[in-house]
Every structure is written in structure tokens, then in C-alpha cells.
Amino acid sequence: MNTPPSPHAPFRLIRGTAPTVAVAVCLLLSGCSGTGGGKSGTDAAGAAGGARLKIALVTHASKGDAFWLLVQKGAEAAADKDNVDLTYASDPDATGQAELVRDSIRDGVDGIAVTLAKPDAMKAPIAQAKASDIPVVGLNSGIDSWQSEGVLEFFGQDESVAGRAVGQKLDDLKAKHALCVIHERGNVALEARCAGVKKTFTGATDMLYVDGTDMDAVSAGVTDRLKQDPSIDEVVMLGAQFALAAVKSVKAAGSKAKVATFDLNQDLVKAVQSGDIQFAVDQQPYLQGYLAVDSLWLYKTNGNISGGGAAPVLTGPAFVTKTNVGAVAKFAANGTR
């Protein structure tokens, strides 16, 4: 598989501000940033005085990860509905992501939505945003730290709960030895997933760290581990594109292991339908992006706080298996699941 580019650079996407401007080709890249216009019919629902709100979405996405395109699409749908100028930026390097948040503050945005994959790095820029009277909401990563970080609301999946649910499902499937593959060391959400699996799965659970920015290395790492230990009968991946790579690794290793994963994309849905993937855990990334942007608009225009600021808004987990995948397949074909 092609090796994605270096992760240590921010990615940007430009969208037209007029409603009739087509979305740029760069939408196909998951780690871009840009601005987007809304529909003229929603002008009356905009910010006080008729001014359009400026909202920034800043994630830790790496280029080429289809998961983040779903988050981005959801955010853009909310921005269109709410007549919001949306800027999207990402950097998988925590220091770079923090600087992107500071860029948004300097740009004078009205609200910021941010992922908290590495919460300590976000603490200072979030405090800076609050000092500038810019509300911040969290999404996707950081469910255990959003309140201590001073974030107003949080939208995502409790990764520990999701991991424990996977562990229980592996027991139901009579698995005996699981390999949980973490593709980004230090990402609190990914670590929580594998820790959850290990907590409830009564069989053996091994951890394997790979470099998620190098798909060839991911495939080789899983293949080598399966060759080394033929007793592994379940490979648990933490992202759709990594799961698809693991299917090839199982075949290359001559292993009989099954592959399960967290997260969906269109190709992953097809793999579940064909039986190549045993099951997937869906956290609804489109919904995360949508709710994050919409919540900032609601807060700025009507003072609403989802969850009352005391509880996160959960978007998952839900299991997608061969028996129920048809219910989401048509949405996956539209590029929103």
C-alpha cells in the first residue's frame, strides 16, 4: 500500500464562501483546512446583528485517513445549515495542533471545536481561547479530560466502554487470543480501547504498536506478529483503513485469525458484508463533526449547552455486523457513515 506523507505537518482545505461555489478537490484529503459558506435561507438564524459566526474545527487527523473526512463532512453540513463560516485544520503532531488552535484565536473566531487526543498539549491553547471569550467544545478524543481542560461540551464515544464491549463480544465469539494494534502511541482514545478490551476479554490480550502513518509498516508489523504467534485467533484494529490492511496481513501470514475493528468507512462496510471483517464498532464520526459545530452555533445564538456542561453527548458505541450492516450500507455509499 502507498505510504502516507509525513505526519508532522498541518493540512489545509479551502472552501468557497458563496453558496454556489463548488467544494474544492482538496475535500478528498482528510487533513486540510478551509472556510465554508452557508445557505442564504438560514441568514435569519445566524448570529445577533446578522453577522455570520466564524467557527474553527481543529483535529489531530493525519492525511489520508477517511475517518476524518466523515467528521469534516458532518461539520460542513452543520455549517451550511447554520450559515457559519467554517475553518478546518489538522495536525497529528500535538504541538502543531496546539499552534493551529492559537492560529484560530488570532483569527478572531467565535468558537473552536477541538479533539483532545493528547490533552496536556491542548491545555494552554484552550485556556488562551477562554481568556479571549472564545467557547471551546471537544469531540472524538478526550472524554476523560474534557471537563478538566475547561471545555464547554464534549461529543464522542466513551472509548473505555467501547473497548470493554469488544472484549465481551470476543468472549461471545469464543476467541482465545487477541492482538490489539495501536497505530498512534500516546493517543488516549486508542490506548483506552485496547485497555478496555483487555479488561473484559477472558482470553489473552497482546498489544502491538505500529506507525499508523506508514501503512506498509502497519501491514508488515501485523504479519510478522501473526507468524511469530500462530495462537492469535483475533486481530483487533483501531481504524477502518488499518483493519483492511490487517485482512491482507492475515492472508500473508497464513493465519486463521479473524479481524475486528473500531470505526467504519465505505470499504469497511463492504468488508463486513463479505465477511472479511468480523464486526466493527461505530462511533458515528459524521455526527461528531455535525454536533460540535452545531453546538457552538446554538451556544452563541441561544445560550444552549448540550449535556448541561456536566455530561458528554455519546455518539457510540454500536456494533456493525454482517447481520445488520445493510442498515448503514446506503449511508456509507453516500460518504456519511
Phi, psi and omega in degrees: 000153180293142178275123178296160181290173180307138182281349191267051176208136179289153180239147187225148180231136177250127172241149177291148180272341177276143184300335184270356181282132181289151177294134184292158180301333183296350175302335182289347179263129187284340182247062177243177173222159182184186179236150182220143179265166180250184181273139184298335181292347181259008183305320184293341181264012182281197183290164180303140179081002177085356180288140178280135178289146174251120182235138178248134172248119184236117183239175178260024185295145170262151179299136175094001180266112185296336179305317186283339173295325177293318176301314182297317179298319178297317179298319181292325178296318178293320179297319178296316180296320186267002181059049183253141168277111184255132172245129178243131178216152180212153174202121180290342176279126186300320179295319178294320178296319178299321180292326176295324175296317179296323176301318180296321178296315179296332179283353177073038179291163180267346179192154181228132171250132187217144173273150185238053180297324177231084192303322183301325181289338183268348186302310183293312179295328177294318177298322178295320178296316180297321179296336178265012180060036176253115180291145181233131172243154179251156177210155170073296185237142176105028183296336179271355186229359187297321181290318179293337177281348180087021180279142187289316183214165178217139181231117181171197183250140172283103189293329177293316177298316180298317179297318179295323177296322177295317178302318178293322180293323178297323175298316179300327180274003177067026175291155183239330186215112184254144172246115180258120190255117182259120186263003175211103182296134177090353177285116188297326181293316181292319178299320181294325179299307182293324177297322178294318177302311182297328183292323185253337181289125184279347175276190178279141177233119176253149176254143175226125177261131178227165179269103184292349177276355181232095185296329176297320179292323176300309181299315182294320181297316179292318179301312181299318181294322179292324177293322180292326185226090181294349181284347178293121182244004178212127175250121180253113179259160187247019177192150187300312183293331178287326177295319179296324176293323181293328176301317178292324180296319179300315180294319181294328181276351184068028183270156175259011183294147173269159179240128174235161184207163165266143172080155186236156158208181186300316180292325180293321177302316178297324180291325175293318179299322182279344182093000178293328175249129184291314176196163176228152176255119185261124176252006175057068182298325177302316180295323178300312179295318180298309184294324181298313180290315182297324181293323178293321176297316179296320180294316183287328185262339184217005177071018181281144176228111180294137182073006180066012183074003183248340182222145177287158172264113185276134177250000180190180012263159171219138180274133174246117182236179181298333183282335182238004185296334180300333181291335181249352186299318182293328178285324177296323178296333177277355179081025180240001176227000000 
